[in-house]
Amino acid sequence: MELRVALAGIIFILLLTGAMVQFGGTPTGAVVKENSYALTLDDTVNRFFETYAVTFPQGSCGEVARQLYEQIALPALDTSDGFATQGPERLATINFVVKRTSHFGTLDMSKGKTLNGNEGGFLSINTETLVRVPKDQRSTYYFMDLYGIPQGTFIITKGSFSTPSVDCTFNNIQGRAVCNCSTHPISAIRSAGITTIRPARQSL
């Protein structure tokens, strides 16, 4: 009789364990990890400015600026590190790498009217991309300066960006980008990499 009870108990435990494993449970009730996602530069920007999105003016070079920003700000960061301060008036400077070291650069941000004037927010991205070829490498870049107002979203009020052959400045006028752009032959890089000083940033 005792043997039957023992066997029945063992069978019950085995059946219970099998059912829990089948439906994703564990006999010990282990805690399930929360869903998580990789950090991006866009996450870093929005955390710094306490916003939930970066909003560019529509049309013309505003759309170009948005797409340039997203190409470096939306991919997951491979690594990043830098310095930052706290408080209502604050700044941060961060080095970053994305896309398995083929894209890298620096992000600088500052918040507060003492630092930035009426806009209250400023971010600057300087990024390069590198392709290695036999016995050499090819490199190109863009840099971008954006002023904005952090109010729920980071509303870009004016900005500038440059590539090796295009320089643009723009202002946000009632949600539309009013642009001043110029193009020129590639002179700041050659096929094997950057060889001369980059053009001066555009005054806004």
GROMACS elastic network, one bead per residue, 0.5 to 0.9 nm:
[ bonds ]
;  ai    aj funct       b0    kb
    1     4     6  0.51953   500
    1     5     6  0.64313   500
    1     6     6  0.87381   500
    2     5     6  0.51103   500
    2     6     6  0.61823   500
    2     7     6  0.86225   500
    3     6     6  0.50728   500
    3     7     6  0.61110   500
    3     8     6  0.85074   500
    4     7     6  0.51145   500
    4     8     6  0.60332   500
    4     9     6  0.85348   500
    5     8     6  0.50756   500
    5     9     6  0.61573   500
    5    10     6  0.86896   500
    6     9     6  0.50877   500
    6    10     6  0.62684   500
    6    11     6  0.86846   500
    7    10     6  0.50977   500
    7    11     6  0.61581   500
    7    12     6  0.85578   500
    8    11     6  0.51480   500
    8    12     6  0.61227   500
    8    13     6  0.86984   500
    9    12     6  0.51111   500
    9    13     6  0.62849   500
    9    14     6  0.86915   500
   10    13     6  0.52158   500
   10    14     6  0.62404   500
   10    15     6  0.86605   500
   11    14     6  0.51212   500
   11    15     6  0.61243   500
   11    16     6  0.85723   500
   12    15     6  0.51683   500
   12    16     6  0.61171   500
   12    17     6  0.85760   500
   13    16     6  0.51053   500
   13    17     6  0.60758   500
   13    18     6  0.85329   500
   14    17     6  0.51545   500
   14    18     6  0.61138   500
   14    19     6  0.86359   500
   15    18     6  0.51247   500
   15    19     6  0.62023   500
   15    20     6  0.87114   500
   16    19     6  0.51982   500
   16    20     6  0.62841   500
   16    21     6  0.87186   500
   16    27     6  0.86993   500
   17    20     6  0.52263   500
   17    21     6  0.62520   500
   17    22     6  0.85708   500
   17    25     6  0.86950   500
   17    26     6  0.77216   500
   17    27     6  0.64556   500
   18    21     6  0.52094   500
   18    22     6  0.60502   500
   18    23     6  0.87126   500
   19    22     6  0.50213   500
   19    23     6  0.62652   500
   19    24     6  0.85628   500
   19    25     6  0.80965   500
   20    23     6  0.53264   500
   20    24     6  0.60690   500
   20    26     6  0.59034   500
   20    27     6  0.70132   500
   21    24     6  0.51250   500
   21    25     6  0.52775   500
   21    26     6  0.60870   500
   21    27     6  0.81358   500
   22    25     6  0.74236   500
   25    28     6  0.86058   500
   25    29     6  0.69677   500
   25    30     6  0.81812   500
   26    29     6  0.52383   500
   26    30     6  0.63554   500
   27    30     6  0.79909   500
   29    32     6  0.89328   500
   33    36     6  0.86753   500
   37    76     6  0.87037   500
   38    75     6  0.87868   500
   38    76     6  0.54977   500
   38    77     6  0.70832   500
   38    78     6  0.89369   500
   39    42     6  0.82192   500
   39    43     6  0.61893   500
   39    44     6  0.74556   500
   39    74     6  0.89633   500
   39    75     6  0.85806   500
   39    76     6  0.57073   500
   39    77     6  0.59787   500
   39    78     6  0.88389   500
   40    43     6  0.51305   500
   40    44     6  0.64350   500
   40    45     6  0.87891   500
   40    72     6  0.87913   500
   40    73     6  0.60915   500
   40    74     6  0.56853   500
   40    75     6  0.60420   500
   40    77     6  0.52254   500
   40    78     6  0.89639   500
   40    98     6  0.87930   500
   41    45     6  0.61563   500
   41    46     6  0.86412   500
   41    72     6  0.74316   500
   41    74     6  0.65208   500
   41    75     6  0.78457   500
   41    76     6  0.77299   500
   41    77     6  0.69688   500
   41    96     6  0.83006   500
   41   107     6  0.83487   500
   42    45     6  0.50842   500
   42    46     6  0.62188   500
   42    47     6  0.85575   500
   42    53     6  0.79105   500
   42    54     6  0.79406   500
   42    69     6  0.88024   500
   42    70     6  0.80198   500
   42    72     6  0.87006   500
   42    74     6  0.59538   500
   42    75     6  0.88343   500
   43    46     6  0.52575   500
   43    47     6  0.60803   500
   43    48     6  0.85470   500
   43    52     6  0.83638   500
   43    53     6  0.86873   500
   43    73     6  0.81997   500
   43    74     6  0.83292   500
   44    47     6  0.52493   500
   44    48     6  0.61754   500
   44    49     6  0.87473   500
   44    73     6  0.89511   500
   45    48     6  0.52151   500
   45    49     6  0.62885   500
   45    50     6  0.83040   500
   45    51     6  0.81984   500
   45    53     6  0.87002   500
   45    54     6  0.82928   500
   45    73     6  0.88109   500
   45   107     6  0.89648   500
   45   109     6  0.78186   500
   45   123     6  0.82140   500
   45   154     6  0.89750   500
   46    49     6  0.52064   500
   46    50     6  0.55051   500
   46    52     6  0.56086   500
   46    53     6  0.63446   500
   46    54     6  0.74464   500
   46   153     6  0.81617   500
   46   154     6  0.76653   500
   47    51     6  0.65647   500
   47    52     6  0.78942   500
   48    51     6  0.78842   500
   48    90     6  0.88686   500
   48    91     6  0.86276   500
   48    92     6  0.82774   500
   48   109     6  0.79520   500
   48   110     6  0.85968   500
   48   111     6  0.81685   500
   49    52     6  0.87536   500
   49   109     6  0.87442   500
   49   110     6  0.85314   500
   49   111     6  0.68525   500
   49   121     6  0.75581   500
   49   150     6  0.61885   500
   49   151     6  0.88964   500
   49   153     6  0.87185   500
   49   154     6  0.72883   500
   50   150     6  0.74457   500
   50   151     6  0.85254   500
   50   152     6  0.75034   500
   50   153     6  0.83813   500
   50   154     6  0.86716   500
   51    54     6  0.77961   500
   51   150     6  0.64876   500
   51   151     6  0.69266   500
   51   154     6  0.61245   500
   52   152     6  0.63642   500
   52   153     6  0.55497   500
   52   154     6  0.77553   500
   53   152     6  0.77304   500
   53   154     6  0.61573   500
   53   155     6  0.85359   500
   54    66     6  0.89397   500
   54   150     6  0.89482   500
   54   153     6  0.57235   500
   54   155     6  0.62525   500
   54   156     6  0.73445   500
   55    66     6  0.82869   500
   55   153     6  0.64818   500
   55   154     6  0.58938   500
   55   156     6  0.59762   500
   56    62     6  0.61077   500
   56    63     6  0.73972   500
   56    65     6  0.76973   500
   56    66     6  0.61489   500
   56   154     6  0.86112   500
   56   155     6  0.65625   500
   56   156     6  0.53364   500
   56   157     6  0.80439   500
   56   172     6  0.81490   500
   56   175     6  0.80944   500
   56   176     6  0.86927   500
   56   177     6  0.82746   500
   57    60     6  0.89266   500
   57    61     6  0.87892   500
   57    62     6  0.52862   500
   57    63     6  0.74214   500
   57    66     6  0.85853   500
   57   155     6  0.82014   500
   57   156     6  0.68218   500
   57   157     6  0.77348   500
   57   158     6  0.87636   500
   57   171     6  0.81286   500
   57   172     6  0.56050   500
   57   173     6  0.79621   500
   57   174     6  0.83097   500
   57   177     6  0.50878   500
   57   178     6  0.87852   500
   58    61     6  0.82760   500
   58    62     6  0.55354   500
   58    63     6  0.60495   500
   58   172     6  0.84547   500
   58   175     6  0.61721   500
   58   177     6  0.58096   500
   59    62     6  0.55595   500
   59    63     6  0.54782   500
   59    64     6  0.84344   500
   59   176     6  0.61597   500
   59   177     6  0.59867   500
   59   178     6  0.86243   500
   60    63     6  0.59143   500
   60    64     6  0.71081   500
   60   176     6  0.82396   500
   60   177     6  0.63133   500
   60   178     6  0.76060   500
   60   179     6  0.72324   500
   61    65     6  0.60838   500
   61    66     6  0.84978   500
   61   168     6  0.75953   500
   61   169     6  0.84403   500
   61   170     6  0.72934   500
   61   177     6  0.66148   500
   61   178     6  0.78709   500
   61   179     6  0.62252   500
   61   180     6  0.87063   500
   61   181     6  0.82891   500
   62    65     6  0.50883   500
   62    66     6  0.62062   500
   62    67     6  0.87343   500
   62   159     6  0.89783   500
   62   170     6  0.73064   500
   62   171     6  0.87007   500
   62   172     6  0.84244   500
   62   176     6  0.76347   500
   62   177     6  0.52351   500
   62   178     6  0.81006   500
   62   179     6  0.79248   500
   63    66     6  0.50383   500
   63    67     6  0.62627   500
   63    68     6  0.86452   500
   63   177     6  0.83861   500
   64    67     6  0.52779   500
   64    68     6  0.62333   500
   64    69     6  0.86176   500
   65    68     6  0.51635   500
   65    69     6  0.61209   500
   65    70     6  0.86352   500
   65   144     6  0.80732   500
   65   159     6  0.86115   500
   65   160     6  0.81444   500
   65   161     6  0.70902   500
   66    69     6  0.51139   500
   66    70     6  0.61647   500
   66    71     6  0.87197   500
   67    70     6  0.50674   500
   67    71     6  0.61990   500
   67    72     6  0.89826   500
   68    71     6  0.53477   500
   68    72     6  0.69764   500
   68    73     6  0.86371   500
   68   142     6  0.83723   500
   68   144     6  0.87097   500
   68   161     6  0.89274   500
   69    72     6  0.57331   500
   69    73     6  0.57683   500
   69    74     6  0.81283   500
   69   125     6  0.84455   500
   69   144     6  0.81588   500
   70    74     6  0.52624   500
   70    75     6  0.80424   500
   71    74     6  0.62310   500
   71    75     6  0.70837   500
   72    75     6  0.63770   500
   72    98     6  0.75716   500
   72   103     6  0.77253   500
   72   104     6  0.87411   500
   72   127     6  0.80216   500
   73    76     6  0.81342   500
   73    77     6  0.86608   500
   74    77     6  0.86249   500
   75    98     6  0.67431   500
   75    99     6  0.72316   500
   76    79     6  0.89978   500
   76    98     6  0.64814   500
   76    99     6  0.76419   500
   77    80     6  0.69921   500
   77    96     6  0.70600   500
   77    97     6  0.61036   500
   77    99     6  0.75461   500
   77   100     6  0.88233   500
   78    96     6  0.76432   500
   78    97     6  0.54824   500
   78    98     6  0.50566   500
   78    99     6  0.69717   500
   78   100     6  0.64764   500
   78   101     6  0.76196   500
   79    95     6  0.84124   500
   79    96     6  0.58250   500
   79    97     6  0.54204   500
   79    98     6  0.71982   500
   80    94     6  0.66072   500
   80    95     6  0.54850   500
   80    97     6  0.63611   500
   80    98     6  0.89234   500
   81    93     6  0.84582   500
   81    94     6  0.54576   500
   81    95     6  0.55214   500
   81    96     6  0.67096   500
   82    92     6  0.73549   500
   82    93     6  0.55394   500
   82    95     6  0.59475   500
   82    96     6  0.86839   500
   83    91     6  0.83526   500
   83    92     6  0.55936   500
   83    93     6  0.54241   500
   83    94     6  0.64451   500
   84    90     6  0.74231   500
   84    91     6  0.56889   500
   84    93     6  0.64163   500
   84    94     6  0.82187   500
   85    89     6  0.84038   500
   85    90     6  0.52820   500
   85    91     6  0.56209   500
   85    92     6  0.64398   500
   86    89     6  0.73711   500
   86    90     6  0.54687   500
   86    91     6  0.76719   500
   87    90     6  0.57291   500
   88   111     6  0.72407   500
   88   112     6  0.62746   500
   89   110     6  0.75671   500
   89   111     6  0.55609   500
   89   113     6  0.76223   500
   89   114     6  0.71132   500
   89   115     6  0.70859   500
   90   109     6  0.83333   500
   90   110     6  0.56897   500
   90   111     6  0.53721   500
   90   112     6  0.68286   500
   90   115     6  0.82290   500
   91   108     6  0.75188   500
   91   109     6  0.54660   500
   91   111     6  0.62897   500
   91   112     6  0.89192   500
   91   115     6  0.87890   500
   92   107     6  0.79972   500
   92   108     6  0.56971   500
   92   109     6  0.52017   500
   92   110     6  0.64307   500
   93   106     6  0.71129   500
   93   107     6  0.58206   500
   93   109     6  0.64814   500
   93   110     6  0.88412   500
   94   105     6  0.84689   500
   94   106     6  0.55668   500
   94   107     6  0.51416   500
   94   108     6  0.63149   500
   94   109     6  0.87027   500
   95   104     6  0.76213   500
   95   105     6  0.58113   500
   95   107     6  0.64048   500
   95   108     6  0.88122   500
   96   103     6  0.84642   500
   96   104     6  0.55980   500
   96   105     6  0.55937   500
   96   106     6  0.61207   500
   96   107     6  0.76033   500
   97   100     6  0.72125   500
   97   101     6  0.55363   500
   97   102     6  0.77088   500
   97   103     6  0.58883   500
   97   105     6  0.67566   500
   97   106     6  0.89446   500
   98   101     6  0.57888   500
   98   102     6  0.68829   500
   98   103     6  0.52660   500
   98   104     6  0.61654   500
   99   102     6  0.56746   500
   99   103     6  0.59463   500
   99   104     6  0.85283   500
  100   103     6  0.74496   500
  101   104     6  0.64111   500
  101   129     6  0.84908   500
  101   130     6  0.82127   500
  102   128     6  0.81826   500
  102   129     6  0.54256   500
  102   130     6  0.52244   500
  102   131     6  0.67816   500
  103   127     6  0.69934   500
  103   128     6  0.58081   500
  103   130     6  0.66676   500
  104   126     6  0.85663   500
  104   127     6  0.56208   500
  104   128     6  0.56270   500
  104   129     6  0.65580   500
  104   130     6  0.85393   500
  105   125     6  0.73552   500
  105   126     6  0.54688   500
  105   128     6  0.60258   500
  105   129     6  0.86930   500
  106   124     6  0.80344   500
  106   125     6  0.59175   500
  106   126     6  0.53318   500
  106   127     6  0.64191   500
  107   123     6  0.71007   500
  107   124     6  0.57273   500
  107   126     6  0.66260   500
  107   127     6  0.84312   500
  108   122     6  0.81286   500
  108   123     6  0.55529   500
  108   124     6  0.50889   500
  108   125     6  0.66100   500
  108   126     6  0.87106   500
  109   121     6  0.75609   500
  109   122     6  0.55945   500
  109   124     6  0.64328   500
  109   125     6  0.89111   500
  110   115     6  0.69020   500
  110   116     6  0.73001   500
  110   120     6  0.81996   500
  110   121     6  0.58503   500
  110   122     6  0.53239   500
  110   123     6  0.65680   500
  111   114     6  0.84803   500
  111   115     6  0.67708   500
  111   116     6  0.69178   500
  111   120     6  0.56394   500
  111   122     6  0.65641   500
  111   123     6  0.88620   500
  111   150     6  0.85532   500
  112   115     6  0.55413   500
  112   116     6  0.60826   500
  112   117     6  0.75671   500
  112   118     6  0.86730   500
  112   119     6  0.82741   500
  112   121     6  0.62451   500
  112   122     6  0.89398   500
  113   118     6  0.57008   500
  113   119     6  0.68374   500
  113   121     6  0.75625   500
  114   117     6  0.59380   500
  114   118     6  0.86478   500
  114   120     6  0.79428   500
  115   120     6  0.75463   500
  115   121     6  0.82681   500
  115   122     6  0.88356   500
  116   119     6  0.62626   500
  116   120     6  0.52957   500
  116   121     6  0.60594   500
  116   122     6  0.66601   500
  116   147     6  0.81750   500
  117   120     6  0.59425   500
  117   121     6  0.83557   500
  118   121     6  0.85574   500
  118   148     6  0.89776   500
  118   149     6  0.81956   500
  119   122     6  0.77752   500
  119   147     6  0.63152   500
  119   148     6  0.51872   500
  119   149     6  0.50365   500
  119   150     6  0.82062   500
  119   156     6  0.88440   500
  119   157     6  0.74259   500
  120   147     6  0.79011   500
  120   148     6  0.66162   500
  120   149     6  0.55786   500
  120   150     6  0.69763   500
  121   146     6  0.83560   500
  121   147     6  0.57808   500
  121   148     6  0.51101   500
  121   149     6  0.57774   500
  121   150     6  0.65271   500
  121   154     6  0.80549   500
  121   156     6  0.89855   500
  122   145     6  0.74569   500
  122   146     6  0.57151   500
  122   148     6  0.61931   500
  122   149     6  0.86074   500
  123   144     6  0.82295   500
  123   145     6  0.59853   500
  123   146     6  0.53336   500
  123   147     6  0.66191   500
  123   148     6  0.84460   500
  124   143     6  0.74410   500
  124   144     6  0.56517   500
  124   146     6  0.62721   500
  124   147     6  0.87988   500
  125   142     6  0.81615   500
  125   143     6  0.54506   500
  125   144     6  0.51572   500
  125   145     6  0.65306   500
  125   146     6  0.86424   500
  126   141     6  0.76684   500
  126   142     6  0.63030   500
  126   144     6  0.65408   500
  126   145     6  0.87418   500
  127   140     6  0.87137   500
  127   141     6  0.56665   500
  127   142     6  0.57527   500
  127   143     6  0.61412   500
  127   144     6  0.88260   500
  128   139     6  0.68970   500
  128   140     6  0.57120   500
  128   142     6  0.66197   500
  128   143     6  0.85800   500
  129   138     6  0.83597   500
  129   139     6  0.56815   500
  129   140     6  0.56156   500
  129   141     6  0.61220   500
  129   142     6  0.89771   500
  130   137     6  0.69130   500
  130   138     6  0.57949   500
  130   140     6  0.68543   500
  130   141     6  0.88279   500
  130   193     6  0.83172   500
  131   136     6  0.89538   500
  131   137     6  0.56161   500
  131   138     6  0.51073   500
  131   139     6  0.63460   500
  132   135     6  0.81013   500
  132   136     6  0.62070   500
  132   138     6  0.62040   500
  132   139     6  0.85684   500
  133   136     6  0.52798   500
  133   137     6  0.51705   500
  133   138     6  0.72890   500
  134   137     6  0.75749   500
  136   192     6  0.63151   500
  136   193     6  0.87866   500
  137   191     6  0.78975   500
  137   192     6  0.52014   500
  137   193     6  0.65369   500
  138   190     6  0.80168   500
  138   191     6  0.55595   500
  138   194     6  0.83903   500
  139   189     6  0.77568   500
  139   190     6  0.82545   500
  139   191     6  0.73643   500
  139   192     6  0.66441   500
  139   194     6  0.64167   500
  140   163     6  0.80148   500
  140   164     6  0.73162   500
  140   189     6  0.71094   500
  140   190     6  0.88722   500
  140   191     6  0.89330   500
  140   193     6  0.68846   500
  140   194     6  0.69952   500
  141   162     6  0.84546   500
  141   163     6  0.61087   500
  141   164     6  0.70232   500
  141   194     6  0.87116   500
  142   161     6  0.70383   500
  142   162     6  0.54922   500
  142   164     6  0.73126   500
  143   160     6  0.83329   500
  143   161     6  0.55647   500
  143   162     6  0.55552   500
  143   163     6  0.69573   500
  143   201     6  0.86168   500
  144   159     6  0.73354   500
  144   160     6  0.56375   500
  144   162     6  0.66153   500
  144   201     6  0.87985   500
  145   158     6  0.85471   500
  145   159     6  0.53748   500
  145   160     6  0.52940   500
  145   161     6  0.63887   500
  145   201     6  0.85691   500
  146   156     6  0.64680   500
  146   157     6  0.77485   500
  146   158     6  0.61517   500
  146   160     6  0.66387   500
  146   161     6  0.86023   500
  147   155     6  0.83136   500
  147   156     6  0.57409   500
  147   157     6  0.58167   500
  147   158     6  0.54344   500
  147   159     6  0.59397   500
  148   154     6  0.60331   500
  148   155     6  0.50991   500
  148   158     6  0.69433   500
  148   159     6  0.86185   500
  149   153     6  0.79630   500
  149   154     6  0.56097   500
  149   155     6  0.51542   500
  149   156     6  0.66816   500
  149   157     6  0.71651   500
  150   153     6  0.58354   500
  150   155     6  0.63209   500
  150   156     6  0.88263   500
  151   154     6  0.62252   500
  151   155     6  0.72851   500
  152   155     6  0.86040   500
  156   159     6  0.73700   500
  156   171     6  0.85062   500
  156   172     6  0.70505   500
  157   170     6  0.85601   500
  157   171     6  0.59782   500
  157   173     6  0.79916   500
  157   175     6  0.87533   500
  158   169     6  0.76516   500
  158   170     6  0.55894   500
  158   172     6  0.57407   500
  158   177     6  0.84725   500
  158   204     6  0.74395   500
  159   168     6  0.83847   500
  159   169     6  0.57792   500
  159   170     6  0.54922   500
  159   171     6  0.66266   500
  159   172     6  0.87051   500
  159   204     6  0.70050   500
  160   167     6  0.75836   500
  160   168     6  0.54397   500
  160   170     6  0.61935   500
  160   171     6  0.89299   500
  160   201     6  0.79240   500
  160   202     6  0.65118   500
  160   203     6  0.82220   500
  160   204     6  0.74122   500
  161   166     6  0.81350   500
  161   167     6  0.60486   500
  161   168     6  0.54836   500
  161   169     6  0.66650   500
  161   170     6  0.89804   500
  161   201     6  0.81084   500
  161   202     6  0.79380   500
  162   165     6  0.75602   500
  162   166     6  0.55500   500
  162   168     6  0.63507   500
  162   169     6  0.88729   500
  162   199     6  0.83147   500
  162   201     6  0.78285   500
  162   202     6  0.84136   500
  163   166     6  0.51943   500
  163   167     6  0.65826   500
  163   186     6  0.89672   500
  164   167     6  0.82412   500
  164   184     6  0.83565   500
  164   185     6  0.80309   500
  164   186     6  0.54389   500
  164   187     6  0.69379   500
  164   188     6  0.59608   500
  164   189     6  0.69100   500
  164   198     6  0.80695   500
  164   199     6  0.83775   500
  165   182     6  0.83730   500
  165   183     6  0.55395   500
  165   184     6  0.50868   500
  165   185     6  0.56290   500
  165   187     6  0.75569   500
  165   188     6  0.83466   500
  166   181     6  0.71637   500
  166   182     6  0.58642   500
  166   184     6  0.65016   500
  166   185     6  0.86980   500
  166   186     6  0.87626   500
  167   180     6  0.84262   500
  167   181     6  0.55934   500
  167   182     6  0.54142   500
  167   183     6  0.64658   500
  167   184     6  0.85733   500
  167   199     6  0.89027   500
  167   201     6  0.86549   500
  167   202     6  0.75393   500
  168   179     6  0.68301   500
  168   180     6  0.56485   500
  168   182     6  0.64549   500
  168   183     6  0.87374   500
  168   202     6  0.75320   500
  169   178     6  0.84483   500
  169   179     6  0.57930   500
  169   180     6  0.52943   500
  169   181     6  0.63192   500
  169   202     6  0.67374   500
  169   203     6  0.79161   500
  169   204     6  0.67352   500
  170   177     6  0.60253   500
  170   178     6  0.53414   500
  170   180     6  0.61561   500
  170   181     6  0.82968   500
  170   204     6  0.79317   500
  171   176     6  0.80207   500
  171   177     6  0.56168   500
  171   178     6  0.52621   500
  171   179     6  0.66529   500
  171   180     6  0.89975   500
  171   204     6  0.84905   500
  172   175     6  0.56412   500
  172   176     6  0.55025   500
  172   178     6  0.64414   500
  173   176     6  0.52531   500
  173   177     6  0.62823   500
  173   178     6  0.66803   500
  174   177     6  0.84347   500
  184   187     6  0.81058   500
  186   189     6  0.66719   500
  186   190     6  0.79936   500
  187   190     6  0.74803   500
  187   196     6  0.80630   500
  188   194     6  0.63646   500
  188   195     6  0.65328   500
  188   196     6  0.53329   500
  188   197     6  0.66676   500
  188   198     6  0.58433   500
  188   199     6  0.74267   500
  189   192     6  0.78646   500
  189   193     6  0.57464   500
  189   195     6  0.54904   500
  189   196     6  0.66953   500
  189   198     6  0.85464   500
  190   193     6  0.54614   500
  190   194     6  0.61882   500
  190   195     6  0.67133   500
  191   194     6  0.82571   500
  192   195     6  0.84846   500
  194   197     6  0.81279   500
  194   198     6  0.84036   500
  195   198     6  0.88767   500
  196   199     6  0.89961   500
  197   200     6  0.86168   500
  198   201     6  0.86725   500
  199   202     6  0.86615   500
  200   203     6  0.88603   500
